[in-house]
Amino acid sequence: MKTPAIKDVKTFIPCGPKGQEESIAFYKDLGFHLLWGGSEGAVCEFDTGYGHRFLLLEKYNNALSENLMLQIWVENLDDWHTYLTSIDLPKKYPTVKVSQPEVQPWGWRIIYIWDPAGVLWHIAEPHSQENKDYFNHVSWL
């Protein structure tokens, strides 16, 4: 029997300890678009602007936040580094950290961002030739 069709998959991301308002502002500063919710509602939805969405859950969950990682694959990591430097997230959000771009042993170049809840985002681009070759031929992109 064939698996029934799936229309969508979205991740629930917990808010930081200061609540939904701070997390909404953070994700707006990253350039994501609030589609619905907010105003201290239980859940709101963001659109990345590139066909992907996620849900922001009003609850703060330290164990989940410190173990949740998400990846954004980008065409040009240097453009993202310039953008992130210009908006200076750690100045506006004291718990937020942004790393410098760095090549990882597995062949990706990555900037790490910890959101107000401690969720770790990987903003990444393939760096090794092996990874570039692979991702230039995958059917799901």
C-alpha positions in Angstrom: 0.0 0.0 0.0 1.3 3.4 -1.0 1.8 6.1 1.7 -1.0 8.8 1.5 0.0 12.2 0.1 1.5 14.8 2.4 0.6 18.4 1.7 3.0 20.1 4.1 5.4 19.7 7.1 6.1 22.6 9.5 8.3 22.8 12.6 7.0 24.2 15.9 9.7 26.6 17.3 9.4 27.6 21.0 9.6 31.2 22.0 12.3 32.6 24.2 11.9 33.3 27.9 10.8 36.9 27.3 7.8 35.6 25.3 6.3 35.6 21.9 6.7 39.3 21.3 10.5 39.2 21.4 10.6 36.1 19.3 8.3 37.6 16.7 10.5 40.7 16.5 13.6 38.6 16.1 12.2 36.5 13.2 10.9 39.7 11.5 14.4 41.2 11.9 15.8 38.0 10.1 13.5 38.9 7.2 10.7 36.4 7.7 7.1 37.4 7.2 4.4 37.0 9.9 1.5 35.4 8.2 -1.0 35.1 11.0 -1.2 35.0 14.8 0.9 37.0 17.3 -0.4 39.4 19.9 0.3 36.8 22.6 -1.6 34.1 20.7 -0.7 30.5 21.3 0.8 30.0 17.8 1.7 32.2 14.8 3.1 31.3 11.4 6.1 32.7 9.6 7.0 32.5 5.9 10.6 32.6 4.9 9.8 34.1 1.6 11.1 31.1 -0.2 8.3 28.6 0.0 9.0 27.4 3.5 7.1 28.2 6.7 7.3 27.5 10.4 5.1 27.9 13.5 6.2 29.9 16.5 4.8 28.4 19.7 4.2 30.8 22.5 5.5 28.4 25.1 9.1 28.5 26.3 10.6 25.0 26.6 14.3 25.1 27.7 15.0 21.4 26.9 13.5 21.6 23.4 15.0 25.0 22.7 18.6 23.9 23.6 18.3 20.8 21.4 16.4 22.1 18.4 18.5 22.8 15.2 17.2 24.1 11.9 19.1 24.7 8.7 18.7 27.3 6.0 20.6 26.5 2.8 21.6 29.7 1.0 23.2 30.6 -2.3 25.6 33.1 -0.9 26.7 32.9 2.8 28.8 36.1 2.5 25.6 38.0 1.6 24.0 36.6 4.7 27.0 37.5 6.8 26.9 41.1 5.6 23.1 41.2 6.3 23.4 39.8 9.8 26.3 42.1 10.6 24.2 45.1 9.5 21.2 44.3 11.7 23.4 43.5 14.7 21.0 41.0 16.4 23.0 40.5 19.6 22.8 44.2 20.3 19.0 44.1 20.1 18.5 40.7 21.7 21.1 40.0 24.5 20.6 36.2 24.5 21.1 35.9 20.7 24.5 34.9 19.4 25.8 35.0 15.8 29.0 33.2 14.7 31.4 34.1 12.0 31.2 32.0 8.8 33.3 28.9 9.1 34.0 25.8 7.0 33.0 22.6 8.9 34.7 19.2 8.5 31.7 17.8 6.6 32.1 20.2 3.8 29.6 23.0 4.5 30.4 26.6 5.3 28.1 27.8 8.1 27.0 30.7 10.2 25.4 29.7 13.5 22.6 31.8 15.0 21.0 31.1 18.4 17.5 32.7 18.6 16.1 34.2 21.8 15.0 30.7 23.0 18.4 29.1 22.3 17.3 27.4 19.1 20.3 26.9 16.9 19.9 27.9 13.2 22.5 26.8 10.7 22.7 29.2 7.7 24.8 27.2 5.3 26.1 26.7 1.8 27.9 23.7 0.4 31.7 24.4 0.4 33.5 21.2 -0.6 33.4 20.2 -4.3 31.9 16.9 -3.3 28.9 18.7 -1.6 28.6 21.1 -4.5 28.5 18.3 -7.0 25.9 16.4 -5.0 23.6 19.3 -4.5 23.8 20.4 -8.1 22.3 17.0 -9.1 19.6 16.2 -6.5 16.1 15.9 -7.8 14.3 17.5 -4.8 15.8 21.0 -5.3 
